[in-house]
Amino acid sequence: MVDLLERWRAAARGAGARADAGSARAGEQLLDRWREPHRHYHTVAHLTAVLDVVDQHAGLADRADLVRLAAWWHDAVYDPRAAGDANEQDSAALAESVLTGLGVPTSTAAEVRRLVLLTAGHAVGPDDRDGALLCDADLAVLAAPPAVYDSYAAAIRREYAHVPEPAFRAGRAAVLSGLLALPALFRLPPLAEVWEEAARGNVRRELATLTAAVPPTGAG
């Protein structure tokens, strides 16, 4: 994790944070959050995947270090039992508070907060290149090969193991339907060109399985 922590420190410095022990400690505490045992998809692996997409396409952003910081914070608070966008709201508030405490300018910390909040609904304005890159990176898994996508969907189900199957199917179907209702899953043209069709195919496929009739218990 040394490399990952260095990526955190570099992004924090790029946003104006002090290069001191407090910044390193904040990164370690963030990683502890991403390692919480109730996470099965929203893990360090997901964080790394999002950061990798941001790094690969940093030239498409206006302030790539802020997008990187928003990636670090976007699931910092993750409670599958939370209602609505409570996780994103809490993650955004925590990001703004911690970053300000690390010396990041108030306006910059507020922008990271704004970016984190976008991941609640993935609705991005047409001129918001930073928001587009963050949301595209967050949703990149949707365009994965079918077997990888299916593993992602199974991991989401494990995170919601406390939810009965009928309720999970309904809730997950609503989330997927909301994604399909977006004008585009991916906003940045180089990413949309490669990912959009595959992602919509995966989402439709999962949605079909969720909305299929469930056989009665004990049916042969």
Backbone as a chain_set.jsonl record, in Angstrom:
{"seq": "MVDLLERWRAAARGAGARADAGSARAGEQLLDRWREPHRHYHTVAHLTAVLDVVDQHAGLADRADLVRLAAWWHDAVYDPRAAGDANEQDSAALAESVLTGLGVPTSTAAEVRRLVLLTAGHAVGPDDRDGALLCDADLAVLAAPPAVYDSYAAAIRREYAHVPEPAFRAGRAAVLSGLLALPALFRLPPLAEVWEEAARGNVRRELATLTAAVPPTGAG", "coords": {"N": [[0.805, -1.207, 0.0], [2.188, 1.102, 0.019], [2.675, 2.496, -2.365], [0.081, 3.32, -3.015], [-0.497, 5.057, -0.895], [1.382, 7.006, -1.44], [0.32, 8.011, -3.752], [-1.94, 9.218, -2.702], [-0.707, 11.197, -1.07], [0.557, 12.75, -3.024], [-1.609, 13.752, -4.521], [-2.91, 15.211, -2.509], [-0.951, 17.13, -1.891], [-0.899, 18.416, -4.359], [-3.316, 19.7, -4.269], [-2.918, 21.57, -2.385], [-2.448, 20.844, 0.259], [-0.684, 20.628, 3.387], [2.603, 19.273, 3.496], [3.011, 17.165, 5.626], [3.116, 15.121, 8.635], [0.457, 14.868, 9.305], [-0.984, 14.766, 6.927], [-0.132, 12.33, 5.846], [-1.126, 10.634, 7.819], [-3.872, 11.046, 7.526], [-4.29, 9.838, 5.048], [-3.727, 7.16, 5.679], [-5.793, 6.66, 7.485], [-7.951, 6.933, 5.798], [-7.541, 4.728, 4.085], [-7.984, 2.714, 5.951], [-10.736, 2.95, 6.231], [-11.589, 2.122, 3.689], [-10.973, -0.527, 3.908], [-12.819, -1.729, 5.535], [-14.629, -4.44, 7.038], [-17.235, -5.025, 6.154], [-17.387, -4.358, 3.544], [-17.503, -5.403, 0.186], [-17.472, -4.899, -2.517], [-16.986, -2.115, -2.578], [-14.203, -1.472, -1.997], [-10.599, -1.341, -1.35], [-9.685, -2.213, -3.797], [-11.62, -1.229, -5.587], [-11.282, 1.532, -5.168], [-8.632, 1.785, -6.126], [-9.015, 1.073, -8.807], [-10.648, 3.174, -9.703], [-8.931, 5.367, -9.311], [-6.938, 4.645, -11.115], [-8.218, 4.921, -13.604], [-8.676, 7.689, -13.547], [-6.028, 8.631, -13.493], [-5.106, 7.654, -15.97], [-6.57, 9.169, -17.729], [-6.174, 11.794, -17.088], [-5.61, 14.092, -18.5], [-8.0, 14.907, -19.547], [-9.295, 16.292, -17.633], [-9.874, 19.335, -15.727], [-8.779, 19.978, -13.231], [-6.994, 17.709, -12.179], [-5.913, 16.675, -9.785], [-7.811, 17.305, -7.884], [-9.904, 15.729, -8.712], [-8.754, 13.265, -8.224], [-8.56, 13.363, -5.406], [-11.283, 13.474, -4.792], [-11.977, 10.957, -5.69], [-10.695, 9.378, -3.775], [-12.278, 10.024, -1.577], [-14.91, 9.402, -2.228], [-16.345, 7.127, -1.493], [-15.774, 7.038, 1.161], [-17.278, 6.991, 3.484], [-19.272, 4.324, 3.959], [-22.067, 2.716, 4.368], [-24.133, 0.131, 3.994], [-26.679, 0.076, 5.025], [-27.586, 2.623, 5.171], [-29.785, 5.309, 4.286], [-31.002, 6.589, 1.155], [-29.001, 9.182, -0.174], [-27.223, 9.309, 1.911], [-24.675, 8.233, 2.5], [-23.01, 9.407, 0.537], [-23.388, 12.1, 1.171], [-22.315, 12.182, 3.777], [-19.706, 11.327, 3.253], [-18.804, 13.405, 1.617], [-18.959, 15.613, 3.354], [-17.111, 14.839, 5.286], [-14.791, 14.769, 3.729], [-14.463, 17.505, 3.062], [-14.085, 18.621, 5.612], [-11.753, 17.281, 6.631], [-9.828, 17.828, 4.635], [-9.697, 20.631, 4.728], [-8.633, 20.886, 7.265], [-6.11, 19.939, 6.75], [-4.892, 21.962, 5.491], [-5.695, 22.57, 2.935], [-6.973, 24.93, 0.653], [-10.036, 26.659, 1.393], [-11.937, 26.953, -0.697], [-11.074, 25.043, -2.488], [-11.33, 22.652, -1.046], [-14.086, 22.694, -0.809], [-14.795, 22.296, -3.456], [-13.915, 19.664, -3.881], [-15.707, 18.434, -2.182], [-18.09, 18.986, -3.597], [-17.646, 17.45, -5.91], [-17.588, 14.838, -4.867], [-20.246, 14.567, -4.059], [-21.51, 14.336, -6.508], [-21.348, 11.671, -7.159], [-23.512, 10.435, -6.115], [-25.775, 10.432, -7.79], [-24.697, 10.498, -10.28], [-25.18, 12.467, -12.184], [-24.147, 14.866, -14.33], [-23.118, 18.134, -15.23], [-22.919, 19.666, -18.535], [-20.512, 21.045, -18.989], [-18.78, 20.263, -17.064], [-15.964, 19.018, -16.635], [-14.292, 17.831, -14.732], [-16.117, 16.638, -12.942], [-17.262, 14.87, -14.748], [-15.13, 13.124, -15.369], [-14.646, 11.935, -12.859], [-17.138, 10.634, -12.344], [-17.327, 8.982, -14.605], [-15.122, 7.336, -14.162], [-15.914, 6.114, -11.788], [-18.049, 4.582, -12.648], [-16.905, 2.836, -14.399], [-16.688, 0.065, -14.104], [-19.065, -0.933, -15.032], [-18.748, -1.37, -17.701], [-17.155, -3.541, -17.89], [-15.839, -6.808, -18.879], [-18.313, -9.429, -19.248], [-18.065, -11.522, -17.247], [-16.527, -10.307, -15.27], [-18.168, -8.159, -14.645], [-20.332, -9.599, -13.602], [-19.185, -10.606, -11.284], [-18.811, -8.244, -9.893], [-21.525, -7.487, -9.521], [-22.332, -9.581, -7.882], [-20.771, -9.079, -5.649], [-21.868, -6.674, -4.773], [-24.353, -7.649, -3.988], [-23.568, -9.155, -1.767], [-22.798, -7.143, -0.035], [-25.238, -6.193, 0.629], [-26.406, -8.187, 2.102], [-28.09, -8.257, 4.269], [-30.544, -7.523, 3.36], [-33.678, -8.738, 2.392], [-34.331, -10.987, -0.358], [-36.494, -10.276, -2.262], [-36.824, -7.511, -1.728], [-34.253, -6.603, -2.195], [-33.984, -7.134, -4.949], [-35.896, -5.372, -6.017], [-34.91, -2.865, -5.164], [-32.309, -2.801, -6.265], [-32.95, -3.053, -8.955], [-34.217, -0.622, -9.336], [-32.077, 1.147, -9.044], [-30.474, 0.379, -11.247], [-32.227, 0.913, -13.346], [-32.384, 3.648, -13.085], [-29.791, 4.352, -13.844], [-29.819, 3.559, -16.537], [-31.604, 5.399, -17.457], [-30.191, 7.73, -17.608], [-28.923, 10.257, -19.811], [-26.488, 9.54, -20.899], [-24.209, 7.032, -19.886], [-21.531, 7.467, -19.716], [-19.638, 10.398, -19.974], [-17.41, 11.679, -21.076], [-16.136, 11.907, -24.269], [-13.968, 10.15, -25.327], [-14.103, 7.994, -23.544], [-16.782, 7.274, -23.513], [-17.102, 6.37, -26.105], [-15.802, 3.923, -26.097], [-16.87, 2.517, -23.925], [-19.686, 2.821, -23.529], [-21.674, 1.232, -24.961], [-21.094, -1.437, -24.177], [-21.444, -1.223, -21.413], [-24.176, -0.539, -21.121], [-25.273, -2.865, -22.147], [-24.467, -4.77, -20.203], [-25.801, -3.753, -17.925], [-28.477, -3.89, -18.68], [-28.691, -6.637, -18.925], [-28.283, -7.565, -16.276], [-30.463, -6.299, -15.099], [-32.557, -7.626, -16.318], [-32.37, -10.174, -15.152], [-32.983, -9.547, -12.532], [-35.6, -8.709, -12.621], [-36.953, -10.851, -13.554], [-39.371, -13.46, -13.144], [-39.556, -14.887, -9.949], [-39.204, -18.185, -8.946], [-41.582, -20.017, -6.916], [-40.879, -20.896, -3.497], [-39.595, -24.091, -3.029], [-40.506, -25.035, -5.398], [-40.411, -27.386, -7.995]], "CA": [[0.0, 0.0, 0.0], [3.055, 2.287, 0.034], [2.442, 3.232, -3.6], [-1.228, 3.947, -2.93], [-0.386, 6.195, 0.016], [2.112, 8.056, -2.137], [-0.637, 8.637, -4.672], [-2.738, 10.105, -1.855], [0.081, 12.363, -0.667], [0.798, 13.593, -4.201], [-2.846, 14.461, -4.832], [-3.158, 16.184, -1.447], [-0.015, 18.243, -2.106], [-1.335, 19.131, -5.549], [-4.485, 20.505, -3.919], [-2.511, 22.596, -1.436], [-2.293, 20.355, 1.632], [0.659, 20.656, 3.953], [3.342, 18.016, 3.373], [3.453, 16.825, 6.971], [2.643, 13.827, 9.128], [-0.996, 14.861, 9.34], [-1.476, 14.337, 5.619], [0.108, 10.886, 5.75], [-2.055, 9.981, 8.746], [-5.198, 11.098, 6.922], [-4.324, 8.812, 4.018], [-3.809, 5.845, 6.334], [-7.145, 6.528, 8.037], [-8.831, 6.696, 4.659], [-7.378, 3.332, 3.673], [-8.678, 1.886, 6.948], [-12.155, 2.965, 5.886], [-11.792, 1.294, 2.498], [-10.74, -1.929, 4.269], [-13.826, -2.188, 6.494], [-14.983, -5.827, 6.701], [-18.544, -5.177, 5.518], [-17.269, -4.004, 2.129], [-17.136, -6.496, -0.723], [-17.119, -4.239, -3.779], [-16.468, -0.775, -2.301], [-12.962, -1.818, -1.293], [-9.371, -0.733, -1.884], [-9.601, -2.553, -5.219], [-12.445, -0.262, -6.319], [-10.569, 2.804, -5.09], [-7.488, 1.731, -7.041], [-9.519, 1.075, -10.179], [-11.098, 4.534, -10.017], [-7.726, 6.197, -9.432], [-6.232, 4.282, -12.351], [-8.908, 5.573, -14.722], [-8.405, 9.124, -13.452], [-4.646, 8.863, -13.909], [-4.964, 7.375, -17.398], [-7.281, 10.175, -18.521], [-6.056, 13.056, -16.349], [-5.6, 15.202, -19.446], [-9.372, 15.307, -19.857], [-9.813, 17.051, -16.492], [-9.333, 20.674, -15.499], [-7.945, 19.909, -12.021], [-6.953, 16.259, -11.971], [-5.651, 16.32, -8.382], [-9.07, 17.377, -7.148], [-10.648, 14.525, -9.077], [-8.124, 12.165, -7.478], [-8.99, 13.446, -4.007], [-12.692, 13.084, -4.738], [-12.003, 9.498, -5.808], [-10.333, 8.844, -2.463], [-13.302, 10.282, -0.576], [-16.288, 9.254, -2.684], [-16.988, 6.074, -0.695], [-15.087, 6.976, 2.456], [-18.337, 6.515, 4.378], [-20.083, 3.371, 3.198], [-22.928, 1.898, 5.214], [-25.212, -0.366, 3.136], [-27.981, 0.269, 5.671], [-27.931, 4.043, 5.137], [-30.876, 5.622, 3.357], [-30.797, 7.625, 0.148], [-27.623, 9.563, -0.474], [-26.566, 9.629, 3.185], [-23.25, 7.906, 2.431], [-22.322, 10.439, -0.243], [-23.42, 13.337, 1.95], [-21.357, 12.066, 4.882], [-18.356, 11.265, 2.669], [-18.467, 14.747, 1.139], [-18.731, 16.476, 4.513], [-15.849, 14.415, 5.891], [-13.718, 15.22, 2.84], [-14.264, 18.947, 3.216], [-13.551, 18.888, 6.949], [-10.377, 16.793, 6.763], [-8.94, 18.55, 3.718], [-9.492, 21.976, 5.275], [-7.716, 20.726, 8.384], [-4.77, 19.653, 6.231], [-4.351, 23.165, 4.877], [-6.234, 22.786, 1.598], [-7.811, 26.137, 0.645], [-11.455, 26.397, 1.617], [-12.647, 26.806, -1.964], [-10.652, 23.773, -3.088], [-11.99, 21.592, -0.277], [-15.505, 22.732, -1.171], [-14.927, 21.696, -4.782], [-13.831, 18.209, -3.689], [-17.014, 18.059, -1.622], [-19.061, 18.999, -4.691], [-17.389, 16.308, -6.78], [-18.019, 13.62, -4.176], [-21.707, 14.523, -4.082], [-21.963, 13.933, -7.835], [-21.387, 10.213, -7.294], [-24.796, 9.922, -5.62], [-26.676, 10.186, -8.908], [-23.9, 10.502, -11.51], [-25.694, 13.457, -13.121], [-23.062, 15.836, -14.464], [-23.382, 19.199, -16.191], [-22.201, 19.488, -19.804], [-19.183, 21.668, -18.988], [-18.103, 19.837, -15.835], [-15.021, 17.975, -17.048], [-13.814, 17.116, -13.55], [-17.198, 15.764, -12.51], [-17.435, 13.814, -15.75], [-14.07, 12.122, -15.224], [-14.878, 11.181, -11.628], [-18.289, 9.739, -12.497], [-16.982, 7.961, -15.594], [-14.224, 6.384, -13.504], [-16.679, 5.369, -10.793], [-18.946, 3.655, -13.342], [-16.158, 2.066, -15.396], [-16.943, -1.365, -13.925], [-20.25, -1.327, -15.8], [-18.312, -1.751, -19.04], [-16.214, -4.657, -17.783], [-16.299, -8.056, -19.501], [-19.466, -9.96, -18.503], [-17.707, -12.281, -16.042], [-16.088, -9.332, -14.263], [-19.384, -7.452, -14.225], [-21.126, -10.484, -12.75], [-18.515, -10.641, -9.974], [-19.155, -6.965, -9.263], [-22.916, -7.55, -9.082], [-22.395, -10.51, -6.753], [-20.178, -8.402, -4.489], [-22.891, -5.738, -4.295], [-25.368, -8.428, -3.251], [-23.014, -9.526, -0.452], [-22.848, -5.954, 0.818], [-26.63, -6.023, 1.047], [-26.879, -9.502, 2.547], [-29.13, -8.072, 5.278], [-31.801, -7.182, 2.688], [-34.341, -9.903, 1.802], [-34.185, -11.054, -1.806], [-37.449, -9.455, -3.034], [-36.534, -6.089, -1.537], [-32.999, -6.297, -2.892], [-34.251, -7.101, -6.389], [-36.61, -4.142, -6.336], [-34.032, -1.723, -4.97], [-31.233, -2.846, -7.258], [-33.562, -2.77, -10.256], [-34.457, 0.821, -9.401], [-30.774, 1.777, -9.281], [-30.057, 0.113, -12.626], [-33.139, 1.651, -14.228], [-31.956, 5.039, -13.016], [-28.594, 4.493, -14.673], [-30.203, 3.465, -17.946], [-32.36, 6.604, -17.802], [-29.277, 8.838, -17.856], [-28.684, 10.475, -21.244], [-25.311, 8.729, -21.214], [-23.515, 6.542, -18.695], [-20.194, 8.056, -19.747], [-19.766, 11.733, -20.544], [-16.228, 12.088, -21.827], [-16.232, 11.177, -25.533], [-13.071, 9.006, -25.516], [-14.541, 6.886, -22.709], [-18.11, 6.854, -23.978], [-16.957, 5.633, -27.361], [-15.322, 2.572, -25.823], [-17.552, 1.851, -22.816], [-21.13, 3.013, -23.392], [-22.476, 0.107, -25.45], [-20.865, -2.603, -23.326], [-22.022, -0.965, -20.101], [-25.632, -0.652, -21.199], [-25.579, -4.279, -22.308], [-24.337, -5.428, -18.899], [-26.841, -3.283, -17.003], [-29.751, -4.482, -19.12], [-28.65, -8.082, -18.637], [-28.538, -7.747, -14.846], [-31.834, -5.864, -14.823], [-33.456, -8.694, -16.762], [-32.357, -11.247, -14.161], [-33.623, -9.059, -11.301], [-37.034, -8.527, -12.814], [-37.554, -12.131, -13.969], [-40.216, -14.069, -12.119], [-38.853, -15.754, -8.999], [-40.024, -19.381, -8.704], [-41.984, -20.185, -5.512], [-40.02, -21.743, -2.677], [-39.934, -25.507, -3.083], [-40.967, -25.439, -6.717], [-39.5, -28.321, -8.613]], "C": [[0.848, 1.272, 0.0], [2.788, 3.134, -1.198], [1.109, 3.971, -3.55], [-1.193, 5.162, -2.012], [0.4, 7.335, -0.623], [1.207, 8.767, -3.139], [-1.545, 9.598, -3.899], [-1.961, 11.375, -1.519], [0.31, 13.307, -1.844], [-0.451, 14.395, -4.556], [-3.134, 15.541, -3.792], [-2.236, 17.389, -1.593], [-0.456, 19.086, -3.295], [-2.526, 20.037, -5.285], [-4.162, 21.567, -2.874], [-2.354, 22.145, -0.005], [-0.848, 20.492, 2.096], [1.318, 19.277, 3.794], [3.894, 17.648, 4.739], [2.857, 15.49, 7.392], [1.13, 13.74, 9.145], [-1.595, 14.383, 8.027], [-1.295, 12.836, 5.444], [-0.871, 10.115, 6.625], [-3.465, 9.954, 8.172], [-5.342, 10.042, 5.831], [-4.446, 7.422, 4.607], [-5.2, 5.615, 6.906], [-8.175, 6.293, 6.931], [-8.747, 5.242, 4.197], [-8.046, 2.39, 4.666], [-10.177, 1.834, 6.661], [-12.438, 2.041, 4.705], [-11.599, -0.2, 2.783], [-11.782, -2.477, 5.24], [-14.394, -3.546, 6.073], [-16.338, -5.994, 6.022], [-18.521, -4.828, 4.03], [-16.855, -5.228, 1.318], [-16.818, -5.977, -2.114], [-16.459, -2.895, -3.518], [-15.213, -0.87, -1.433], [-11.785, -1.033, -1.864], [-9.22, -1.044, -3.369], [-10.425, -1.587, -6.065], [-11.779, 1.111, -6.313], [-9.428, 2.842, -6.1], [-7.938, 1.79, -8.49], [-9.973, 2.472, -10.603], [-9.898, 5.454, -10.207], [-6.976, 5.903, -10.725], [-6.881, 4.934, -13.565], [-8.628, 7.073, -14.712], [-6.992, 9.427, -13.921], [-4.474, 8.682, -15.421], [-5.569, 8.48, -18.262], [-7.226, 11.55, -17.862], [-6.074, 14.26, -17.272], [-6.974, 15.689, -19.843], [-9.98, 16.18, -18.769], [-9.213, 18.447, -16.452], [-8.391, 20.682, -14.295], [-7.895, 18.45, -11.568], [-6.71, 15.893, -10.518], [-6.919, 16.403, -7.542], [-9.952, 16.178, -7.471], [-10.073, 13.326, -8.334], [-8.565, 12.184, -6.014], [-10.454, 13.055, -3.86], [-12.836, 11.575, -4.883], [-11.68, 8.851, -4.466], [-11.504, 8.943, -1.479], [-14.675, 9.782, -0.965], [-17.05, 8.123, -1.994], [-16.316, 5.942, 0.664], [-16.049, 6.525, 3.548], [-19.205, 5.583, 3.553], [-20.796, 2.433, 4.158], [-24.093, 1.419, 4.354], [-26.607, -0.185, 3.741], [-28.439, 1.732, 5.64], [-28.981, 4.302, 4.058], [-30.447, 6.687, 2.354], [-29.334, 7.89, -0.137], [-26.842, 9.913, 0.792], [-25.075, 9.337, 3.138], [-22.471, 8.976, 1.674], [-22.288, 11.765, 0.512], [-22.379, 13.308, 3.071], [-19.924, 12.02, 4.372], [-17.9, 12.654, 2.237], [-18.156, 15.69, 2.295], [-17.405, 16.136, 5.187], [-14.669, 14.883, 5.056], [-13.422, 16.695, 3.06], [-13.632, 19.276, 4.553], [-12.084, 18.494, 7.064], [-9.429, 17.587, 5.879], [-8.675, 19.967, 4.207], [-8.506, 21.921, 6.439], [-6.296, 20.451, 7.965], [-4.157, 20.855, 5.513], [-4.823, 23.422, 3.462], [-7.114, 24.033, 1.624], [-9.295, 25.797, 0.721], [-12.21, 26.148, 0.319], [-12.308, 25.486, -2.647], [-11.311, 22.596, -2.377], [-13.478, 21.542, -0.608], [-15.734, 22.118, -2.55], [-14.817, 20.176, -4.714], [-15.154, 17.702, -3.125], [-18.064, 17.988, -2.73], [-18.89, 17.781, -5.595], [-17.861, 15.005, -6.14], [-19.537, 13.481, -4.25], [-22.255, 14.086, -5.446], [-22.105, 12.418, -7.962], [-22.666, 9.612, -6.717], [-25.72, 9.569, -6.782], [-26.006, 10.152, -10.26], [-24.508, 11.397, -12.591], [-24.726, 14.628, -13.161], [-23.427, 16.873, -15.519], [-22.501, 19.078, -17.423], [-20.795, 20.063, -19.822], [-18.343, 21.269, -17.781], [-17.143, 18.687, -16.144], [-14.506, 17.176, -15.857], [-14.884, 16.157, -13.026], [-17.398, 14.608, -13.459], [-16.374, 12.734, -15.576], [-14.284, 11.29, -13.967], [-16.012, 10.178, -11.809], [-18.013, 8.649, -13.522], [-16.076, 6.903, -14.97], [-14.976, 5.514, -12.51], [-17.546, 4.295, -11.45], [-18.217, 2.743, -14.332], [-16.427, 0.57, -15.301], [-18.139, -1.831, -14.741], [-19.875, -1.822, -17.184], [-17.329, -2.911, -19.028], [-16.716, -5.867, -18.576], [-17.392, -8.695, -18.641], [-19.105, -10.712, -17.226], [-17.263, -11.351, -14.915], [-17.289, -8.547, -13.745], [-20.204, -8.317, -13.278], [-20.509, -10.609, -11.362], [-18.802, -9.362, -9.197], [-20.58, -7.01, -8.714], [-23.065, -8.478, -7.874], [-21.818, -9.875, -5.487], [-21.144, -7.374, -3.906], [-23.947, -6.49, -3.489], [-24.856, -8.813, -1.875], [-23.024, -8.332, 0.492], [-24.257, -5.707, 1.353], [-27.238, -7.348, 1.496], [-28.002, -9.388, 3.571], [-30.494, -7.791, 4.656], [-32.421, -8.44, 2.089], [-34.33, -9.835, 0.272], [-35.212, -10.206, -2.568], [-37.146, -7.954, -2.928], [-35.242, -5.706, -2.249], [-33.239, -6.176, -4.39], [-34.924, -5.794, -6.789], [-35.696, -2.919, -6.233], [-32.922, -1.66, -6.0], [-31.772, -2.532, -8.65], [-33.816, -1.274, -10.42], [-33.158, 1.573, -9.68], [-30.359, 1.609, -10.74], [-30.942, 0.857, -13.62], [-32.782, 3.135, -14.239], [-30.718, 5.294, -13.853], [-28.96, 4.48, -16.154], [-30.961, 4.708, -18.399], [-31.46, 7.818, -18.025], [-29.084, 9.021, -19.352], [-27.487, 9.679, -21.754], [-24.708, 8.26, -19.905], [-22.142, 7.183, -18.577], [-20.243, 9.357, -20.529], [-18.596, 12.142, -21.414], [-16.147, 11.266, -23.114], [-15.249, 10.015, -25.696], [-13.477, 7.776, -24.698], [-15.892, 6.362, -23.164], [-18.01, 6.0, -25.228], [-16.59, 4.173, -27.124], [-16.252, 1.811, -24.876], [-19.073, 1.848, -22.88], [-21.933, 1.768, -23.786], [-22.332, -1.113, -24.559], [-21.522, -2.429, -21.964], [-23.538, -1.117, -20.126], [-26.056, -2.109, -21.404], [-25.506, -5.032, -20.997], [-25.474, -5.041, -17.959], [-28.193, -3.874, -17.399], [-29.812, -5.97, -18.778], [-28.921, -8.338, -17.157], [-29.976, -7.379, -14.503], [-32.828, -6.952, -15.222], [-33.5, -9.829, -15.748], [-33.074, -10.829, -12.884], [-35.136, -8.99, -11.431], [-37.724, -9.791, -13.319], [-38.37, -12.687, -12.821], [-39.382, -14.992, -11.239], [-39.713, -16.96, -8.725], [-40.386, -19.504, -7.233], [-41.036, -21.117, -4.776], [-40.516, -23.188, -2.752], [-40.422, -25.973, -4.418], [-39.94, -26.335, -7.359], [-39.148, -27.922, -10.011]], "O": [[0.314, 2.381, -0.017], [2.686, 4.357, -1.099], [1.015, 5.117, -3.991], [-1.799, 6.188, -2.321], [0.111, 8.505, -0.371], [1.319, 9.976, -3.343], [-1.877, 10.673, -4.398], [-2.474, 12.485, -1.66], [0.264, 14.526, -1.681], [-0.36, 15.585, -4.859], [-3.548, 16.648, -4.136], [-2.67, 18.531, -1.442], [-0.396, 20.315, -3.252], [-2.729, 21.026, -5.99], [-5.022, 22.37, -2.514], [-2.145, 22.979, 0.877], [0.084, 20.473, 1.291], [0.661, 18.247, 3.942], [5.089, 17.794, 4.993], [2.184, 14.818, 6.611], [0.572, 12.651, 9.013], [-2.601, 13.675, 8.021], [-2.192, 12.149, 4.955], [-1.384, 9.07, 6.224], [-4.176, 8.959, 8.312], [-6.396, 9.419, 5.703], [-5.192, 6.591, 4.088], [-5.732, 4.507, 6.825], [-9.142, 5.552, 7.111], [-9.77, 4.605, 3.947], [-8.615, 1.374, 4.267], [-10.811, 0.792, 6.83], [-13.403, 1.277, 4.717], [-12.015, -1.042, 1.988], [-11.629, -3.599, 5.724], [-14.617, -3.78, 4.885], [-16.57, -7.013, 5.372], [-19.526, -4.986, 3.338], [-15.971, -5.986, 1.717], [-15.986, -6.55, -2.816], [-15.469, -2.561, -4.169], [-15.183, -0.407, -0.293], [-11.949, -0.18, -2.737], [-8.684, -0.229, -4.121], [-9.986, -1.17, -7.137], [-11.721, 1.778, -7.346], [-9.275, 3.815, -6.839], [-7.323, 2.472, -9.31], [-9.714, 2.9, -11.728], [-9.855, 6.232, -11.16], [-6.44, 6.814, -11.356], [-6.189, 5.439, -14.45], [-8.371, 7.662, -15.762], [-6.78, 10.381, -14.67], [-3.78, 9.463, -16.071], [-5.132, 8.7, -19.391], [-8.122, 12.372, -18.053], [-6.507, 15.34, -16.87], [-7.108, 16.77, -20.416], [-11.057, 16.746, -18.954], [-8.178, 18.709, -17.064], [-7.335, 21.313, -14.33], [-8.652, 18.023, -10.696], [-7.247, 14.89, -10.049], [-7.079, 15.643, -6.586], [-10.664, 15.672, -6.604], [-10.82, 12.466, -7.868], [-8.903, 11.144, -5.45], [-10.821, 12.375, -2.901], [-13.718, 10.975, -4.269], [-12.327, 7.882, -4.07], [-11.698, 8.056, -0.648], [-15.555, 9.733, -0.106], [-18.278, 8.164, -1.92], [-16.294, 4.859, 1.249], [-15.67, 5.762, 4.436], [-19.806, 5.999, 2.562], [-20.211, 1.488, 4.686], [-24.964, 2.218, 4.013], [-27.607, -0.285, 3.029], [-29.562, 2.038, 6.042], [-29.045, 3.598, 3.051], [-29.64, 7.565, 2.66], [-28.535, 6.971, -0.318], [-25.911, 10.718, 0.751], [-24.282, 10.109, 3.678], [-21.403, 9.402, 2.112], [-21.279, 12.469, 0.494], [-21.657, 14.281, 3.288], [-19.026, 12.602, 4.981], [-16.752, 13.036, 2.463], [-17.207, 16.472, 2.229], [-16.665, 17.026, 5.607], [-13.662, 15.341, 5.597], [-12.266, 17.086, 3.225], [-12.738, 20.12, 4.626], [-11.263, 19.278, 7.54], [-8.347, 17.977, 6.319], [-7.549, 20.455, 4.111], [-7.652, 22.795, 6.583], [-5.364, 20.699, 8.73], [-3.044, 20.777, 4.992], [-4.398, 24.396, 2.841], [-7.929, 24.182, 2.536], [-9.746, 24.784, 0.186], [-13.033, 25.235, 0.243], [-13.156, 24.885, -3.306], [-11.792, 21.661, -3.018], [-14.063, 20.461, -0.678], [-16.765, 21.487, -2.781], [-15.545, 19.473, -5.414], [-15.657, 16.66, -3.545], [-18.841, 17.035, -2.79], [-19.871, 17.155, -5.996], [-18.467, 14.166, -6.807], [-20.049, 12.386, -4.482], [-23.348, 13.524, -5.522], [-22.89, 11.933, -8.776], [-22.88, 8.404, -6.821], [-26.374, 8.526, -6.762], [-26.632, 9.826, -11.268], [-24.365, 11.116, -13.781], [-24.51, 15.301, -12.154], [-23.976, 16.538, -16.569], [-21.443, 18.452, -17.365], [-19.959, 19.606, -20.602], [-17.308, 21.879, -17.513], [-17.476, 17.52, -15.937], [-14.306, 15.967, -15.965], [-14.592, 15.005, -12.707], [-17.672, 13.487, -13.031], [-16.692, 11.547, -15.631], [-14.122, 10.07, -13.999], [-15.865, 9.005, -11.466], [-18.425, 7.505, -13.329], [-16.244, 5.71, -15.222], [-14.71, 4.318, -12.399], [-17.754, 3.225, -10.878], [-18.858, 1.959, -15.031], [-16.395, -0.125, -16.316], [-18.219, -3.004, -15.105], [-20.608, -2.612, -17.779], [-16.732, -3.228, -20.057], [-17.899, -5.937, -18.907], [-17.393, -8.517, -17.423], [-19.785, -10.549, -16.213], [-17.584, -11.58, -13.749], [-17.407, -8.302, -12.544], [-20.712, -7.829, -12.268], [-21.231, -10.709, -10.371], [-19.01, -9.398, -7.985], [-20.819, -6.616, -7.572], [-23.833, -8.191, -6.956], [-22.317, -10.108, -4.386], [-21.231, -7.22, -2.688], [-24.384, -6.024, -2.437], [-25.62, -8.802, -0.909], [-23.237, -8.495, 1.693], [-24.435, -5.088, 2.402], [-28.427, -7.6, 1.298], [-28.788, -10.322, 3.729], [-31.504, -7.82, 5.359], [-31.747, -9.15, 1.341], [-34.322, -8.75, -0.31], [-34.812, -9.465, -3.466], [-37.207, -7.228, -3.919], [-35.14, -4.627, -2.833], [-32.761, -5.239, -5.029], [-34.556, -5.183, -7.793], [-35.707, -2.049, -7.104], [-32.627, -0.596, -6.544], [-31.127, -1.83, -9.429], [-33.652, -0.726, -11.51], [-33.142, 2.523, -10.462], [-29.944, 2.567, -11.391], [-30.452, 1.374, -14.624], [-32.867, 3.795, -15.275], [-30.604, 6.336, -14.499], [-28.464, 5.298, -16.93], [-30.964, 5.038, -19.585], [-31.908, 8.826, -18.569], [-29.081, 8.039, -20.094], [-27.476, 9.208, -22.892], [-24.693, 9.002, -18.923], [-21.648, 7.414, -17.473], [-20.82, 9.416, -21.615], [-18.771, 12.875, -22.387], [-16.092, 10.038, -23.048], [-15.663, 8.958, -26.171], [-13.224, 6.645, -25.112], [-16.12, 5.153, -23.197], [-18.745, 5.026, -25.388], [-17.019, 3.29, -27.867], [-16.409, 0.597, -25.006], [-19.698, 0.943, -22.328], [-22.779, 1.308, -23.019], [-23.324, -1.757, -24.217], [-22.091, -3.376, -21.421], [-24.114, -1.756, -19.245], [-27.089, -2.532, -20.886], [-26.38, -5.845, -20.699], [-26.042, -5.895, -17.278], [-28.961, -4.307, -16.54], [-30.859, -6.487, -18.39], [-29.701, -9.227, -16.815], [-30.628, -8.062, -13.714], [-33.826, -7.169, -14.534], [-34.568, -10.392, -15.506], [-33.703, -11.657, -12.225], [-35.861, -9.19, -10.457], [-38.943, -9.805, -13.494], [-38.085, -12.411, -11.656], [-38.591, -15.789, -11.743], [-40.86, -16.801, -8.306], [-39.584, -19.136, -6.376], [-40.459, -22.025, -5.374], [-41.7, -23.464, -2.563], [-40.726, -27.153, -4.595], [-38.739, -26.078, -7.279], [-38.379, -28.616, -10.677]]}, "num_chains": 1, "name": "protein.A"}
